[in-house]
């Protein structure tokens, strides 16, 4: 448990991380790097691409009237 953080905040952060990792697994490519720092960098690059794809695919809502 993290000192100073409520239990729900830690749980929420963990769930968000798990959801992003599920997105990575859905792409079907395993992490190729062997060193933990390289794995972190590779994961961050892939998640950045996923976030960019989501941004490009999200409709812009414009209020009429």
C-alpha positions as CSV (number, residue, x, y, z in Angstrom):
1,X,0.0,0.0,0.0
2,X,1.3,3.5,-0.8
3,X,1.5,5.8,2.2
4,X,-0.8,8.8,2.0
5,X,-3.0,7.5,-0.8
6,X,-6.4,6.1,-0.3
7,X,-7.0,2.5,-1.2
8,X,-9.3,3.4,-4.1
9,X,-6.7,5.6,-5.8
10,X,-4.1,2.8,-5.8
11,X,-6.7,0.4,-7.2
12,X,-7.8,2.9,-9.9
13,X,-4.2,3.4,-11.0
14,X,-3.6,-0.3,-11.2
15,X,-6.8,-0.9,-13.2
16,X,-5.8,1.8,-15.7
17,X,-2.3,0.2,-16.2
18,X,-3.9,-3.3,-16.6
19,X,-6.3,-1.9,-19.3
20,X,-3.4,-0.4,-21.3
21,X,-1.5,-3.7,-21.1
22,X,-4.6,-5.5,-22.4
23,X,-4.5,-3.1,-25.4
24,X,-0.9,-4.1,-26.0
25,X,-1.7,-7.7,-25.9
26,X,-4.6,-7.2,-28.3
27,X,-2.1,-6.1,-30.9
28,X,-0.5,-9.6,-30.7
29,X,3.1,-8.6,-30.6
30,X,5.2,-9.7,-27.6
31,X,7.7,-7.3,-26.0
32,X,11.0,-8.0,-27.8
33,X,13.4,-6.2,-25.4
34,X,15.1,-8.2,-22.6
35,X,16.4,-5.4,-20.4
36,X,13.8,-3.9,-18.0
37,X,14.6,-0.3,-19.0
38,X,14.3,-1.3,-22.7
39,X,11.0,-3.0,-22.0
40,X,9.7,0.1,-20.3
41,X,10.7,2.3,-23.3
42,X,9.2,-0.2,-25.8
43,X,6.0,-0.3,-23.9
44,X,5.8,3.5,-23.7
45,X,6.4,3.8,-27.4
46,X,3.6,1.3,-28.2
47,X,1.2,3.0,-25.8
48,X,2.0,6.3,-27.3
49,X,1.0,4.9,-30.7
50,X,-2.2,3.5,-29.3
51,X,-3.1,6.8,-27.7
52,X,-2.4,8.6,-31.0
53,X,-4.7,6.1,-32.9
54,X,-7.4,6.7,-30.4
55,X,-7.0,10.5,-30.7
56,X,-7.2,10.3,-34.5
57,X,-10.3,8.1,-34.4
58,X,-12.2,10.1,-31.9
59,X,-15.0,12.3,-33.4
60,X,-14.9,16.0,-32.7
61,X,-18.2,17.2,-31.2
62,X,-19.5,20.5,-32.4
63,X,-22.5,22.2,-30.9
64,X,-24.9,23.6,-33.4
65,X,-27.2,26.6,-32.8
